[in-house]
Amino acid sequence: MLTIKRRLFLSNILMLAMPIILTIFMFTCAAFILASVTGIRDVQSFRDGNIFYGAMKQTDALSSSIDPSDFYSVQSNMDRFNEDYKSFGISLAVYEGDTLVYPRSVSTSGLSQNALSQDSGLLIIEGSDAAYSIHVGGYVFLLSSTDFSFNLGGPPDGYIYIGMLLFAFSIIIVILVNRALTRFVSKRITTPLELLVSGVHELRDGRLDFRIEYNYNDEFKSVCDDFNEMAQYLYQMVTARQKDERSRKELIAGISHDLRTPLTSIKAYVEGIEKGVASNPEKQKRYLDTIKGKAEEMEHLLGQLFLFSKLDTGEFPLKVERVEVGEALGDFLTENNSEYKNKELTVTFTENSAKLFADIDVLQFRNVLHNILGNSIKYRTGDAAKSEIVYGEAGGSIVISITDDGPGVPDNSLDKLFDVFYREDDSRNEPSGGSGLGLAIARKIVEQLGGTIRAENVPDVGLSIIIALPKTGGAA
């Protein structure tokens, strides 16, 4: 397949060669025209015009071979000469003075008498008559022609029209060749440019899924591929921006919702105290404890929101250290097991005999576990909940699985669990539904630690949150 560079090279070669070829062609045409104007119309005409000069040379040869005492020795040669040139209107005669000696009769031109009186070796031409004389002793060899012309037996005057036709044809050839070369090169340039312009217009009009299909393997192939990559990047960027915008709106809506409930309760209990509904110290204390609890809920929500904001902007510094994962999980459960039992959550932990190390921020890693187990408490189906923690190695990663016995979620909602303020509709308006930031924060922390987190439904069991962290070589 010809690339544009090769096409340009070939086009330049042809543009250099064509003027040379056409110049030769034009000179040929000019020769035809010139020959028609001057009477020199073909090669044959030149040959015929030179016949008389050939006869002159033969006359010189005959005259030099004559013996003045024996003139008749050249008669046979003269007979052959006149026979050869008879068809061209050329004849040779010998005079002694003004008297014809041989042959007895000859067709002479009007210049014959004048030529006899001229010096030897002089050629006289007048119109179609020509005469040439050589003096030998008392004799004069007279060569005459009554049809002297450079066009003896020449072609018709139509050659001038042939020359003009060839000249016009050469101009047409130049135009056609130039047009063909222009199309040969420009089509492979304008076509991809038009595709690129069309693609730009598609992106401008918001159709970010538009891709250019270009099947030629030339210089524009990489440009079109880069355009498609740019379009894909713009699509991803705009999609991410739209997703962030939706998340921002959901964040605002979620904060408004989750702050409104405790604020409403605080306002109601404050009004109860102001209006004397809490008439005794015990009731007042209960009201104040409730107000304090609601304020702590708001404080926890704002703390979670602040943490998520810092993690989202990458401004939250993680204090990473190398720890043995089984030990970190065991320490976390030892410290929080009593709290989970008070909240009717039973957590079982299966230890692994292998020592598996990872670089993590211990405090934020505990925050991840706390948020996941907190969801198991909030979304339990009965009075009590169960959760199991299992970890091991898979494909160079440490995989931690936290599985509860809750209701699970629809399969199409698994990827949405880690979005900010995402909760199933049935629990959205419940005061105990949580802030909706727990799993979003968990994902941010795990990703900053270089890991991944995902959710999957476990048949007949519940929901499993699976964390994969990069495995390191051992203790630092």
N, C-alpha and C positions, 0 to 999 in steps of 0.2 A: 504494500500500500504506500502510495506516494505521500510523504509528509509535505507540509506547506513549504518548508525550507527547500526540499528537493524540487518542488514545483516552481518556486521562484528561481532556483538555479537553472532548471531546464528552460524556463521562460526567457531568462537572460541570454542563455546560449542561442536560443532560436531568434531572439531579437537582434543578436549580433550577426547570426548567419543569414537571416532573411535580407538585410540591406545589401550584403555582398551578392547574394543570388539575384536579387531584384536589380542591382546595378548592372550586372552582366546582361540580364534580360532587357533592361532599358537601353543599353548600348546596342544590343541587337536590333531592337525596335528603331532606334535612331539611325542605324545603318540602312535599314529598309527605307526609311523616309528620305534620308539623304540621297540614297541611290535613285529613288524615284524622282526627286527634284532635279538632280544634276544629270540624269540620263544614265548614270552608272547603276544599273538595277540588279545585277547579279554577278556572280563570279564568272559566268560564261561570257558576259559582256566584256569584262576585262581581258579575258583570254582572246576574244575576237579582236579587240582593239590592238593587241600586241602582234597579231598575225602579220600586219604590214611591216612592222619592225623586224620580224623574223625574215620576211622576204628581202628586206634591205640587206641583212647580213649575208643571205645567200647570194644576192647580187654582187656584193663586195667580193665574195669568194669566187664567183664565176669570172668577174672582171680581172681578178688577179691571176687567174689561171690561163688567160687567153694568150695565144701566140699571134702577135700582129701580122706575121707573115702567113699565118694559117688560121684565119678567122673561123672557118667552117668547122674547126675541131670542137667548138663548144655548142654547135647547133643542137645536137642530140640532148645535151644537158638543158638547153633553153626550152626545148620542146617539153621535156618532163616538167620543168619548172612551171611553164604556162598551163600545162594540164592540171598540175596540183592546185594552182591558185585560181583556176578559172571560175570556180564556184564563188569565190570571194570578190570577183570583179577586179582582180589584180593581174597585170600583164607585164612582160619584160620584152623590150625591143632594143635593137642595136641600130644606131644611126651613124652615118658618115657625113659630118656636117649637118645639113638639114634633111638629108636624104635617108629614107628608111632602107636599111640593108636587110634586116632579118627580124621577124618573118615578113612575108610579103604584105600581109594585112594584119592590123592590130587595132584594138579599141583603146584609144588614148583619151586622157582627160583634157580639159581645156587649158591645163597648165603645162602641157607637154612642150610646146614651142618655147615658152618662157624658160622652162627648165633646161632646154638644150643650150641656151645661151648663158646659163649661169655657171658658176664655178663648180668643180667636181666635188661630190659629197654633200651637196646642199639639198635639204628637204623643203619642199614648198607645199603648204596646205591651205586650201581655200574652200570652205564649206565641206562638201562631201568629196572634193577632188584632192588628190595628193600626187606629187611627182618627186622622183629622186633620181639624180643623174650621177654617173661615174665616167670620167674621161680616161680612156686608155689609148694612147697613141693618137691616131686620127679618128678613133671610134668613140661613140658615146653610148653607154648602157643606160637606158631610160626605163625606170620602174614607175608605173603609174597605176592609180586606183581611181575608179569612178564612184566608189561607195565607201569612202573612208569614214569610219564612225566607231565610237566606242560602244555602240549599241547594235553591232551587226547581228541581225537575227535575234535582237533583244526581246524580253518578255513584255507583256502589256503593262500599261500604267496602273493597273489595279493593285500593284504592290504597295503603293502609297497608302491605300485603304487598309491593306493587311497590316502595315506598320502602325497605322493609327489605331486599328482594332487591338493589336497586341499591346500598345501603350495603355489604352483604356483597360484592357484585361489585367495588366500589371497593377494598375491603381486599385482595381477591385480586389485583386489578390492581397494587396497590402492591407486594405480595410478588413477583409475577411480574416486574415491571419491575426491582425491586431485584436479583432473582436474575439476570436477563438482563444488567443493567449490570455486576454483579459478575463474571459469567463473561466478559463482553465485555472487561473490563480484566484480570482476574486470570489468565485462561488464557494470555495472551501474556506474563505475568510469571512464572507458576509453571512453564510448560513449559521455558523456557531455564534457569531456576534448577535444575530437576530434571536437565537435561542437564549443567549445570556440576557439580552434586553427584555425578552418576554419573561424570563425567570425573575428578573428584578421587579418587573411590573406586578407579577404574581405575589411576590413577597410584600411589595408596597401595599397591595390591596388586602393583605392579611391572610393569604393562603400559604401558610408556612409549611404545609405538607407537600408543596410542589417540588418536584425533582426533575432535573434535566436529563433526558436520555440521549446520550451522544455515543455513537458506536464506532467512530473513526479513531484510529490509533495515531493521532498527530499531536501537534503542540497544544491544541485546544482541549485535548482529553484531560490533561491535568487541571486546566482552568475550570472545566465543567465539574470535575470531581471535587475541586476545592469549593466551588459554588455550592454543590450539594452538601458538603461538610458544613459550610457556613450556614446553609438553610437549616440543617439538622441542629446545629448549635443554637441558632435563633429560636427554633421551635422548642428546644429543651429549656432555653432561657426564659422565653415567654411563658411556657407551661409552668415552670418553677415559680415565676413571678405571680402568675395567676393563682397558683396553689398557695404561695405565701400571702397573697391578698385575701384569699378565702380563710386561711389560717388566722390572719390578723383580725378579720371580722368575727370569726368564731371565738378568738381569744377575747375580744372585747365583749361579745355576747356572753361568753362563759363567765368572765369576771363579773359582769353586771348581774348575771343570774346568781352566781355563788356568793356574791357579797350582799345581794338584796335580802336573802333569807336570814342570815344572822343579824343584819341591820334591822330588819323588820321585828325580829324577836327582841333585840336589845331595846328598840324604841317602845315596843309594847310593855316590856317589863319596867322600863323607866317611867312610863306613863302610869303604870299600876302603882309604883311607889309614890309618884307625885300625887295621885288621886286618893292615896290612902287605902288602896286595895290590900296591900301588904300591911295589915294593922298590927301585927305582933312581930317581935324580933325574929322568931323562927322563920316566919314567912318572908320577912325582908331579907334574911340571910340566903334563903333559897332563891329568891329573885336575883340577889347580887351574884350568887354562884353561877346562876344561869347566864347572867350578863357577862361574867368573867369567861365562862366556857365559850360563848359565842364570839367574844373578842379574841380568844385564843384560836378559834377556827379561822377568823379573818387574818390573824397574824400568820398562821400556818399557810394559808392560801397565798398571801402576799410574799411570804418567804419562798414558796415554791415558784411563784411567778418571777421573782427576782432571780432565782437560780436558773430557771429555764431561759430567761432573757440573756444572762451572762453566757450560758452554754451555747445559745443560738448564735451569738455574735462572736464567739471564740475568745471572749475576754476573761473566762473563768479559769484560773490557773489550777492544774491538777498536780498534786504531789505524788508523783509516781515512784513506787518502790517495788522491788522484786520480792514476792511472797509465795509461799506454798499454798495453793488454792484450797486444798482440803482443810488445812489448818485455819485459813481465813474464814471458811464457811462454818467450821465447828465453833470458833470463837464468837462469831455473830449469833449463832443459835443459842449458845450458852448464856450470852448476855440478854437475849430478848425472848427466850423461851417462856419465861413466866408471864411476860406481857401478853404473848400470843395465847397462852392458856386462859388468861383472864378474859380474852376476847373470843373464846371458844374456837381457837384454831390450833389443831395438832399438827406439828411439823415433824416429819421423819427425815433423817439424813443418812444416806448410805455412803460410807467412806470408801475410798479407793486405796488399795495397797500401794499403788505407785505414787511416787512423789512428783507432782506436777507443779511447775513454777510459771508464774506470769507476772508481767510488770503492770501494776494497777495502783490506783489511788484507793487505799483501804477505806477511808471515810466515805468517799463517793460510791465505792463498790457496795458498801453496806446500805447506802441510800437506795441504790438500785434494787437490792434484795428486799428492803423494807417496803418500797413502792409496789413491787410485784406481790408480796405476801399480803400487803394491805388490801389489794384488789380481791384477793381470795376471801378475805373477811367481809368486804363490802358486798360482794356479789354471790355470797353463798346461798344455797337453796334451802337449807334447813337451819336448825338452831346452832349447829356446830359445823365446822369445816375442817377438811383435811388437806394437807399439802405434803408432797414428797420432793426432796432435793437429791438429784443424782448427778455425778460429774465423771468425766473420763476423757480420754484422748482420741481424736479422730482427725486424720489428715493433717497433722502438724498443728492442730488447734486444741485448746481445752474447751470442752463442751459441757455446759452446765444446764441441766433440765429441771425446771420447777413446775410440777404438775399438781393441780388441785382437783377437787371433786365437784366443782361448780357446774353451772349450766352450759358453759362454753359459749361460743358466739357463732352466728352464721358464717359460712365459709367466705362469702363475699365481703365480710367485715374484718377478716383477720389482718389485712394490711392497714386498715384504718385505726386499729387499736392504738397505734403509736403516734397518731396525730393529736395535736393539742385540743383539749376539751372535747375529745370524741367519747361519747357514751351511747349505749343503746337507748332507743327512744323510751322504752318502758321505765328506765331508771333515771332518765334525764332530769325529771322534775322532783326526784326524791331528795330530801335533805341529806340523806346518808349516801348519796350517789358519789361523793368524792369530788375532788377539784377537776378531774379530767386531765391533770398535768403529770401524774405519776409515771405512766409509761412513756410519755413524750420525753420527760427528763431522763428516764432510764435509757432510752435509745440514744440521746445526745451524749450521755456519759460513756456508754459502751462504745460508740463510734469514735469518740475522742481517745479511747484506749486502744483503738485499732481493731476492734471486734465488730461483731454483728449480733443483732437480736431479732427474733421472729417469733410468731405465735402459730400454733396448730392445735386443732381439735383432736382429742384422744378418745376414740370410741368407747362408750360405756364408762368413761372416767371423768373427763372434764376438759379443761384448757391447760395446755402446756406452753410455757415461755422458755425458749431455748436461746442461751447465750453462748457465743463462740469467741474466745479470746486467744490471741497469739501465744503460743507456747515458747518459753525461753529455756535456756540451757540448764539453769540451776541457781543456787543461791548466789547473790551478788557478793 
